[in-house]
Amino acid sequence: MRLAREREPGSASVVWFRAGDYTRTSAFDLGDQDSGRKGAPVRYAAYRGEAVRWLGGQVLRQVNRVSDPKVRERFAAEARSQILEFPLDPKTVSALGVLKSRGFGRPLEPSHSELFFDHVPMTLARWPNRGMTEKIAGFPDSTGAGDEHGGRLGALEAGFYYAGDRPRSWAASSNIWVHGYWAWDWANSYERVEVLDGEKRFIKTAAPHGLYGFRKGQHFHFLNVLEELDEPGEWYLDASTARVYFWPPTTVTQGELYLSTLGEPFVRMAQVSHVEFEGIQFEGGRNSGVVLKGASDCGVVRCDVRSVGNYGILVEGGTSNRVDSCTILDTGDGGVSLTGGDRSTLARGEHRVTNTHFMRQGRWSKCYVPAVLMSGVGHRVDHNLIQDHPHCAILYSGNDHVIEFNEISHVARETGDVGAIYSGRDWTYRGNKIRHNYIHDTGGVGMGSMGVYMDDCVSGTEIFGNVFARVSRAAFLGGGRDHQVVNNLFIDCKPAVQIDGRGMDRSPVWHNMVYDYMRKQMDAVPQDLYLRRYPALGDLKTFYASDAGIPPEKNVIANNISLGGKWLEIGWHAKVEAIAVANNLVASDDTELSLSGRKLRLKRTPTGFQSLRFEEMGLRSSRRSLQE
């Protein structure tokens, strides 16, 4: 490493990294002995703005035509002249990561090795090709069983049927995988194929299996199939011969090509305080980028974390750590995960993610790996730009979090029953504020998506001063109580606000959720402390004294503006008279609205409506664009 250490005013010391690439084969570990002092942190920084990259992969430079005729014969005729072969350094082979089952409900583990060209992740050879899927054709009848919503699922260990004959052309392999949303559009997983019977069009997957079952009509695709390396951007790794096969999307010399190998985080800090990393690009590892455990007052500032297999940055415990003005791009799992604070005392963790651009999280795990995941008490997520995610943008649990001034768009692109900002299933998640965010142009399949999704009776959230544009079910209150949906602008949303009363439903799935799971969650917190902080929780004890359900009462929908689309839907056991709906302005089109750049002007507003702080939403002006 080309570095120098010196002292600067206001810091204990600075370790400067000079321009260049620093290939990492292990984590850079820091412990308590490496801490700085309050007001005088130890800084690890790029020297005077020079370009510094820590690389967690092997750059592939030696390129050949495919040498083995038996391998060439397995490619489609039109692909044979396009596919190149890259031998790997023998020293790298032991560092290769292999495919593992991952996805919904699976533990976080280092990913398999991936190929990146010109800083972009390439596609592991698959069928059907990217953007297309197959459907489960059925499952052995003897294995079917009912699900909790009246459908039928095939047993995971018994396999499923597919349509078509494409797999008959593939050579036998013990390392073909399938990825699918096997039962629900919010629960995906990758499974290794144990049995592939082309005559019966039947697949049996290897343990460990997913969590639910196989539902007819759900989407899946095959991957890691050498014969399906049939379009530009696809690749395949043969670990037994230490070769990568690749069809480059452009001339291979026009971009850097590397294989991710680093199986540890780039930086791992444990019980460290007052340390900052600034201006460094972390790229190409199989693990997470930066991990802080039990740290306090540490920062990752103006860094890029890209093309990593797990999370961009993990903050586990500790207090007052921050991610500031970073770029988090192309992560296999989520962007930033924050855990901190103490729910038993409501002591605040005070972690913060601010002014950071997130793009293309969840490349592999897809569901419940948001751009920002936070749990505990008292974190802040503000002024971020979050784009292009298959599932949710911000997912939280716990208390007293603030989510404000973020811009979120083009999320929920591949999944259903999901919210851009999402929480659920606990009466005691109180004191959270979702305010001054711009949420627009979201997607959703199957059951669709929501803007702010207060799922499964979560309650007591302030939803204030947000702008929702072209979002279905923009503010969705799924059975909860004591929410405040106030002073928001809805543009072409369908509907702007939706409220249900699922907590009143007598069917086992909902009744058991409320009277078993959620009651236990509520009983687990210190009662006196929570009742003092959140007095509305006391109302629940009355309802739990009987078995008649818990209604979605004391929700306030006031001082909002809805232009175009639909306004309000109240149903499924929810009653209009139990909800305070007042002083909202509803118009059929956008004639009351003027948008110019980052300026927003409304010709009419309800009495008492407070000006929206639209120009402040999203990245601060110095971070408006992503530098790729």
C-alpha positions in Angstrom: 0.0 0.0 0.0 1.2 3.5 -0.8 0.2 5.4 2.3 1.4 8.0 4.8 0.4 8.8 8.3 0.3 12.3 9.7 -1.6 14.5 12.1 -4.1 17.1 11.0 -5.8 19.8 13.0 -9.0 18.3 14.6 -7.9 14.7 14.2 -5.8 12.3 16.2 -4.1 11.2 13.0 -4.7 10.6 9.3 -3.7 7.6 7.2 -3.5 8.8 3.6 -3.9 6.3 0.7 -2.3 7.5 -2.5 -4.0 6.9 -5.9 -4.3 3.4 -7.2 -5.7 0.0 -6.7 -5.2 -2.0 -3.5 -6.1 -5.7 -4.0 -7.4 -7.2 -0.8 -7.2 -10.9 0.2 -8.3 -10.4 3.8 -10.2 -7.9 5.9 -8.6 -4.8 7.3 -9.3 -5.3 11.0 -9.5 -2.5 13.6 -10.1 -3.0 17.4 -10.4 -0.8 20.4 -6.7 -0.1 20.4 -7.1 1.7 17.0 -9.7 4.2 18.3 -9.4 7.9 18.1 -10.7 10.5 20.6 -13.9 12.4 20.8 -13.5 15.4 18.5 -10.2 14.0 17.1 -11.0 10.8 15.1 -8.5 8.6 13.3 -9.1 9.0 9.6 -8.3 6.6 6.8 -8.7 8.7 3.6 -7.9 9.0 0.0 -5.1 11.5 -0.3 -6.3 15.0 -1.4 -9.1 13.6 -3.5 -7.0 11.0 -5.4 -8.8 8.0 -6.8 -8.3 5.1 -4.4 -9.8 1.7 -4.8 -9.7 -1.4 -2.7 -10.4 -4.3 -5.0 -11.7 -7.7 -3.8 -11.2 -9.6 -7.0 -8.9 -11.1 -9.5 -8.5 -9.1 -12.7 -8.7 -11.4 -15.7 -6.2 -10.4 -18.4 -5.3 -13.5 -20.3 -7.9 -14.2 -22.9 -8.2 -17.2 -25.3 -10.6 -18.8 -27.6 -12.3 -21.8 -26.0 -9.7 -24.6 -26.3 -11.7 -27.7 -25.3 -13.7 -29.0 -28.3 -16.1 -30.8 -26.0 -16.9 -27.6 -24.2 -17.4 -25.7 -27.5 -19.9 -28.3 -28.6 -22.1 -27.6 -25.6 -22.6 -24.0 -26.7 -25.3 -22.9 -29.2 -23.9 -22.7 -32.7 -24.2 -18.9 -32.9 -22.4 -18.5 -29.5 -19.3 -20.5 -30.2 -17.4 -17.8 -32.0 -18.4 -15.2 -29.4 -17.4 -16.9 -26.1 -14.0 -16.4 -24.7 -12.0 -18.4 -22.1 -10.1 -16.9 -19.2 -7.8 -19.1 -17.2 -7.6 -18.3 -13.5 -4.6 -17.8 -11.4 -4.2 -21.1 -9.4 -3.7 -19.0 -6.2 -7.2 -17.7 -6.7 -9.0 -21.0 -7.0 -9.0 -21.6 -3.3 -10.7 -18.2 -2.7 -13.6 -18.9 -5.1 -17.0 -18.7 -3.6 -19.5 -21.4 -4.6 -23.2 -21.1 -5.2 -25.3 -21.6 -2.0 -28.9 -21.5 -1.2 -29.9 -18.0 -0.4 -32.9 -15.7 -0.3 -35.9 -15.3 1.9 -35.3 -16.7 5.4 -31.8 -17.8 4.7 -28.8 -16.7 6.8 -26.4 -14.1 5.5 -23.3 -15.8 4.1 -20.5 -14.7 1.7 -21.7 -15.0 -1.9 -20.4 -17.0 -4.7 -17.8 -15.5 -7.0 -19.2 -13.2 -9.6 -17.9 -11.7 -12.9 -17.9 -8.0 -13.4 -17.1 -6.2 -16.7 -16.6 -2.5 -16.8 -17.8 -2.3 -13.2 -21.2 -4.0 -14.1 -22.2 -7.4 -12.8 -22.6 -9.9 -15.6 -25.4 -12.5 -15.8 -24.7 -16.1 -14.8 -25.7 -18.3 -17.7 -29.4 -18.9 -17.4 -32.6 -20.0 -19.1 -34.9 -18.3 -19.9 -32.7 -15.3 -20.6 -32.8 -12.2 -18.4 -36.2 -10.6 -18.2 -38.1 -13.8 -18.8 -39.2 -16.7 -16.6 -40.8 -20.1 -16.7 -43.8 -21.1 -14.6 -44.3 -24.0 -12.2 -46.6 -26.4 -14.2 -47.7 -28.3 -11.1 -46.5 -30.7 -8.4 -47.1 -34.4 -7.5 -50.8 -34.5 -6.5 -50.1 -36.7 -3.5 -47.9 -33.9 -2.0 -50.4 -31.0 -2.2 -51.6 -29.4 1.0 -53.7 -26.3 1.7 -52.0 -23.0 2.7 -53.4 -20.6 5.3 -55.2 -18.5 2.6 -57.1 -21.4 0.9 -54.6 -22.2 -1.9 -52.6 -25.3 -2.4 -48.9 -25.9 -2.2 -46.7 -28.8 -3.2 -44.3 -30.1 -0.7 -40.8 -28.7 -1.0 -39.0 -32.1 -0.7 -41.3 -33.6 -3.4 -40.4 -31.3 -6.2 -42.4 -29.7 -9.1 -43.1 -30.0 -12.8 -42.2 -27.6 -15.5 -43.3 -27.2 -19.1 -41.2 -27.6 -22.3 -38.2 -29.6 -23.4 -35.3 -27.2 -23.3 -33.5 -28.9 -20.4 -33.3 -32.1 -22.4 -30.4 -30.6 -24.4 -28.2 -30.0 -21.3 -25.5 -32.3 -20.2 -25.9 -34.0 -16.8 -24.7 -31.7 -14.0 -24.7 -31.7 -10.3 -24.5 -27.9 -10.1 -27.6 -26.6 -11.9 -29.7 -24.2 -9.8 -33.2 -22.7 -9.9 -34.4 -19.4 -8.6 -38.0 -18.7 -8.0 -40.8 -17.0 -6.1 -42.1 -20.5 -5.2 -45.2 -19.7 -3.3 -45.5 -15.9 -2.8 -44.3 -12.9 -4.7 -42.4 -11.7 -1.5 -40.4 -14.9 -0.8 -37.7 -16.0 -3.2 -34.9 -18.5 -2.9 -32.1 -20.2 -4.9 -32.2 -24.0 -4.8 -29.8 -26.6 -6.2 -31.3 -29.1 -8.6 -30.9 -32.6 -7.2 -33.0 -34.4 -9.8 -33.7 -33.1 -13.3 -35.8 -35.5 -15.3 -36.3 -34.2 -18.8 -38.7 -37.0 -19.8 -41.1 -36.3 -16.9 -40.3 -32.5 -17.0 -39.7 -32.8 -13.3 -37.3 -31.1 -10.8 -36.5 -32.1 -7.3 -34.4 -29.6 -5.3 -31.7 -30.4 -2.7 -31.9 -29.5 1.0 -32.0 -27.0 2.6 -35.4 -26.2 1.0 -37.3 -22.9 1.2 -39.9 -22.1 3.7 -43.3 -22.6 2.1 -43.9 -24.9 -0.9 -44.4 -24.9 -4.7 -47.5 -23.2 -6.1 -48.7 -23.8 -9.6 -48.1 -20.7 -11.8 -45.3 -19.1 -9.8 -42.3 -17.9 -11.7 -38.8 -19.4 -11.8 -35.7 -19.8 -13.9 -32.7 -22.0 -14.3 -29.1 -20.7 -13.7 -25.5 -21.9 -13.8 -26.2 -23.9 -17.0 -23.2 -23.9 -19.4 -25.3 -24.6 -22.5 -27.3 -21.5 -21.8 -24.4 -19.2 -22.2 -26.0 -17.8 -25.3 -26.2 -14.0 -25.2 -23.8 -11.1 -24.6 -23.1 -10.5 -20.9 -23.5 -14.1 -19.8 -20.8 -16.1 -18.2 -20.0 -19.4 -16.5 -17.3 -20.5 -14.1 -15.9 -24.1 -14.3 -14.1 -24.4 -10.9 -12.8 -27.9 -11.8 -10.7 -26.6 -14.6 -10.2 -23.0 -13.2 -11.7 -21.4 -16.3 -14.2 -18.6 -16.8 -16.3 -18.6 -20.0 -17.7 -15.3 -21.1 -19.5 -13.6 -24.0 -18.5 -10.0 -23.6 -21.2 -7.3 -24.4 -18.5 -5.3 -26.1 -14.9 -5.8 -27.1 -13.3 -7.3 -24.0 -10.4 -4.8 -24.0 -12.9 -1.9 -23.6 -13.5 -2.5 -20.0 -11.9 -4.1 -16.9 -12.9 -7.7 -16.2 -12.6 -9.2 -12.8 -13.9 -12.1 -10.7 -14.8 -11.4 -7.1 -12.9 -13.5 -4.6 -12.6 -11.7 -1.2 -14.7 -13.7 1.2 -14.4 -11.2 4.2 -15.4 -7.6 4.5 -13.0 -5.0 3.2 -13.0 -3.3 6.6 -14.1 -4.9 9.9 -14.2 -2.7 13.0 -15.0 -4.2 16.4 -15.5 -2.1 19.6 -13.9 0.9 17.9 -14.7 4.5 18.5 -13.9 7.8 16.7 -12.7 6.3 13.4 -13.6 7.5 9.9 -13.1 6.1 6.4 -13.3 8.8 3.7 -13.1 8.9 -0.1 -12.3 5.2 -0.7 -14.0 2.9 -3.2 -14.6 -0.6 -2.0 -15.3 -2.9 -5.0 -15.7 -6.5 -5.9 -15.8 -8.6 -2.6 -18.0 -11.6 -1.9 -18.9 -10.4 1.6 -20.1 -7.0 2.8 -18.1 -3.8 2.2 -17.7 -2.4 5.7 -18.8 -4.0 9.0 -18.9 -2.1 12.3 -19.7 -4.2 15.5 -20.1 -2.4 18.8 -18.6 0.8 17.3 -19.3 4.3 18.4 -19.0 7.6 16.7 -17.5 6.1 13.6 -18.2 7.2 10.0 -18.0 6.0 6.4 -17.9 9.3 4.5 -17.9 10.0 0.7 -17.0 6.3 0.0 -18.3 4.1 -2.8 -19.3 0.5 -2.0 -20.1 -1.3 -5.2 -20.3 -4.8 -6.7 -20.2 -6.7 -3.4 -21.9 -10.0 -2.6 -23.7 -9.1 0.6 -24.5 -5.7 2.2 -22.7 -2.4 1.4 -22.3 -1.5 5.1 -23.4 -3.3 8.3 -23.7 -1.4 11.6 -24.3 -3.9 14.4 -24.8 -2.4 17.8 -22.9 0.6 19.2 -24.1 4.2 19.0 -23.9 7.3 16.8 -22.3 5.8 13.7 -23.0 7.3 10.3 -23.0 6.7 6.6 -22.7 10.1 4.9 -22.5 11.1 1.3 -21.7 7.6 0.0 -22.7 5.6 -3.1 -24.0 2.1 -2.5 -24.3 0.3 -5.8 -25.0 -3.3 -7.1 -25.0 -5.2 -3.8 -26.1 -8.8 -3.7 -28.1 -8.3 -0.5 -29.1 -4.9 1.0 -27.4 -1.5 1.1 -27.0 -0.4 4.7 -28.2 -2.3 7.8 -28.4 -0.4 11.2 -28.9 -2.2 14.5 -28.7 -0.2 17.7 -30.5 1.2 20.7 -32.2 -0.9 23.4 -35.9 -1.6 23.1 -36.1 -2.7 26.7 -35.1 0.8 27.9 -35.9 2.8 24.7 -32.3 4.1 24.8 -31.5 5.5 21.4 -28.9 4.1 19.0 -28.5 7.4 17.0 -27.1 5.8 13.9 -27.6 7.8 10.7 -27.7 7.3 6.9 -27.6 10.6 5.1 -27.1 12.0 1.6 -26.3 8.6 0.1 -27.2 7.3 -3.3 -28.5 3.7 -3.4 -29.0 1.8 -6.6 -29.6 -1.8 -7.6 -29.6 -3.5 -4.2 -31.0 -7.0 -3.8 -29.4 -8.4 -6.9 -29.5 -11.9 -5.5 -31.5 -12.1 -2.3 -34.2 -9.9 -3.7 -36.7 -9.7 -0.7 -36.4 -7.9 2.6 -32.9 -6.7 1.8 -33.7 -3.0 1.4 -31.5 -0.1 0.6 -31.7 0.7 4.3 -32.7 -1.8 7.0 -32.9 -0.6 10.6 -34.0 -2.1 13.9 -33.8 -0.9 17.5 -34.4 2.6 18.6 -33.7 6.1 17.5 -32.1 6.0 14.0 -32.3 8.6 11.3 -32.4 8.1 7.5 -32.5 11.3 5.6 -31.7 13.0 2.3 -31.0 9.8 0.4 -31.8 8.8 -3.2 -33.0 5.2 -3.5 -33.6 3.7 -7.0 -34.1 0.4 -8.8 -34.8 -2.3 -6.3 -36.8 -5.5 -6.7 -38.5 -5.1 -3.2 -38.6 -2.4 -0.6 -36.4 0.7 -0.2 -36.6 1.2 3.6 -37.6 -1.5 6.1 -37.7 -0.8 9.8 -38.6 -2.3 13.1 -38.5 -0.7 16.5 -39.2 2.7 17.9 -38.6 6.5 17.4 -36.9 6.3 14.0 -37.0 9.3 11.6 -37.3 8.8 7.9 -37.2 12.1 6.2 -36.3 14.0 3.0 -35.6 10.9 1.0 -36.4 10.4 -2.7 -37.5 6.8 -3.6 -38.4 5.7 -7.1 -38.6 2.5 -9.3 -38.7 0.1 -6.4 -40.8 -3.1 -6.0 -39.9 -3.9 -9.6 -40.0 -7.7 -9.2 -42.1 -8.5 -6.1 -45.6 -8.0 -4.7 -47.3 -7.2 -1.4 -44.5 -4.8 -0.5 -44.0 -1.1 0.4 -41.4 1.4 -0.6 -41.2 2.2 3.1 -42.3 -0.8 5.1 -43.0 -2.1 8.6 -45.4 -4.4 10.3 -46.8 -6.9 12.8 -46.0 -5.3 16.1 -48.3 -3.0 18.2 -45.2 -1.6 20.1 -43.3 -0.2 17.1 -44.3 3.4 18.0 -42.9 6.9 17.8 -41.7 6.5 14.1 -41.9 9.5 11.8 -42.1 9.3 8.0 -42.0 12.8 6.8 -41.0 15.0 3.8 -40.2 12.1 1.5 -40.8 12.0 -2.3 -42.0 8.6 -3.4 -42.8 8.1 -7.0 -43.1 5.7 -9.9 -43.1 2.4 -8.0 -43.8 -1.0 -9.4 -45.2 -4.3 -8.1 -46.4 -7.7 -9.4 -49.2 -10.0 -8.2 -50.6 -8.3 -5.1 -48.9 -5.1 -6.1 -47.0 -2.6 -4.0 -47.6 0.4 -1.7 -45.9 3.7 -0.9 -45.8 3.7 2.9 -47.0 0.2 3.9 -48.0 -0.1 7.6 -48.6 -3.8 7.3 -50.3 -6.2 9.7 -51.6 -3.8 12.4 -48.4 -1.9 13.1 -49.5 1.4 14.6 -48.8 4.9 15.8 -46.8 6.2 12.8 -46.6 9.9 11.7 -46.9 10.2 7.9 -46.5 13.9 7.3 -45.6 16.2 4.5 -44.7 13.6 1.9 -45.2 13.7 -1.9 -46.5 10.6 -3.5 -46.7 10.5 -7.4 -47.9 7.5 -9.5 -48.0 5.1 -6.5 -50.6 2.5 -6.0 -52.1 2.5 -2.4 -49.7 5.3 -1.5 -50.5 5.3 2.2 -51.7 1.9 3.3 -52.8 1.3 6.8 -53.2 -2.5 7.2 -55.3 -2.9 10.3 -53.3 -0.6 12.5 -54.3 2.2 14.9 -53.3 5.7 15.9 -51.6 6.6 12.6 -51.5 10.3 11.5 -51.7 10.7 7.7 -51.5 14.5 7.6 -50.4 17.2 5.1 -49.4 14.9 2.3 -49.7 15.4 -1.5 -50.9 12.5 -3.6 -50.6 12.8 -7.4 -52.3 10.1 -9.6 -52.3 7.5 -6.8 -54.7 4.6 -6.9 -55.8 5.1 -4.2 -54.1 7.8 -2.2 -55.1 6.2 1.1 -56.3 2.7 1.9 -57.4 1.4 5.3 -58.5 -2.1 6.3 -59.5 -3.8 9.5 -57.7 -7.1 9.3 -57.3 -7.2 13.1 -61.1 -7.9 13.2 -61.0 -10.9 10.8 -62.0 -14.2 12.4 -60.1 -16.4 10.0 -57.2 -18.3 11.7 -54.4 -16.5 9.9 -55.4 -13.1 11.1 -57.0 -14.0 14.4 -53.9 -16.0 15.5 -51.6 -13.1 14.3 -53.4 -10.7 16.6 -54.2 -12.9 19.6 -51.1 -15.0 19.7 -48.1 -13.5 18.0 -48.8 -9.8 18.4 -50.0 -10.2 21.9 -46.8 -12.0 22.9 -44.8 -9.2 21.2 -46.6 -6.6 23.2 -46.3 -8.5 26.5 -42.5 -8.8 25.9 -41.8 -5.1 26.3 -41.6 -3.3 29.7 -45.3 -2.3 30.2 -44.9 0.8 32.4 -42.2 2.3 30.3 -44.1 1.8 27.0 -47.4 3.0 28.4 -45.7 6.2 29.7 -44.0 6.8 26.3 -46.9 5.6 24.1 -50.1 6.0 26.1 -52.3 4.8 23.2 -51.0 1.3 23.8 -53.3 1.2 26.8 -56.4 1.0 24.6 -55.3 -2.5 23.5 -55.8 -4.0 26.9 -59.5 -3.4 26.6 -59.7 -5.3 23.4 -57.6 -8.1 24.6 -60.0 -8.6 27.4 -62.4 -10.1 24.8 -62.0 -12.1 21.6 -63.9 -9.8 19.3 -60.9 -8.4 17.3 -59.1 -5.1 17.4 -60.5 -2.3 15.2 -58.4 0.2 13.3 -59.5 3.2 15.3 -58.1 6.6 16.0 -56.4 6.9 12.6 -56.4 10.5 11.4 -56.5 11.4 7.7 -56.5 15.2 7.5 -55.2 18.2 5.6 -54.1 16.1 2.6 -54.3 16.9 -1.1 -55.2 14.3 -3.7 -54.9 15.2 -7.4 -56.0 12.7 -10.0 -56.2 8.9 -9.4 -58.4 7.8 -6.6 -58.7 9.2 -3.1 -59.7 6.9 -0.2 -60.7 3.3 0.2 -61.9 1.9 3.5 -63.0 -1.7 3.8 -62.4 -5.2 5.1 -63.9 -4.7 8.6 -62.8 -1.0 8.8 -65.6 1.5 9.3 -65.6 5.1 8.1 -67.1 6.4 11.3 -64.1 5.1 13.3 -61.6 7.1 11.3 -61.1 10.8 11.5 -61.2 12.0 7.9 -61.3 15.8 7.7 -60.2 18.8 5.7 -58.8 17.0 2.7 -58.7 18.6 -0.8 -59.6 16.1 -3.6 -59.5 17.1 -7.3 -60.0 14.9 -10.4 -56.9 16.2 -12.3 -53.6 18.1 -11.9 -54.9 21.6 -12.8 -54.1 22.6 -9.2 -50.5 21.6 -9.5 -47.4 23.3 -11.1 -44.1 21.5 -11.2 -40.9 23.2 -12.4 -37.6 21.5 -11.7 -37.4 21.0 -8.0 -40.2 23.6 -7.4 -43.7 22.6 -6.6 -46.6 25.1 -6.5 -50.2 24.3 -5.5 -53.0 26.7 -6.5 -55.3 25.6 -3.7 -54.6 24.0 -0.3 -56.8 23.0 2.6 -57.0 25.4 5.5 -54.0 24.9 7.7 -52.0 23.1 5.1 -48.3 23.6 5.6 -46.0 24.2 2.7 -44.3 21.1 1.4 -40.5 21.1 1.5 -40.2 19.5 -2.0 -36.9 21.1 -3.0 -35.2 19.6 0.1 -36.3 16.0 -0.7 -33.5 13.7 -2.0 -29.8 14.2 -2.2 -28.4 17.6 -1.3 -27.4 19.6 -4.4 -23.7 18.5 -4.2 -24.8 14.8 -4.6 -27.6 15.0 -7.2 -26.0 12.5 -9.6 -24.5 9.0 -9.2 -20.9 8.8 -10.4 -20.6 5.4 -12.0 
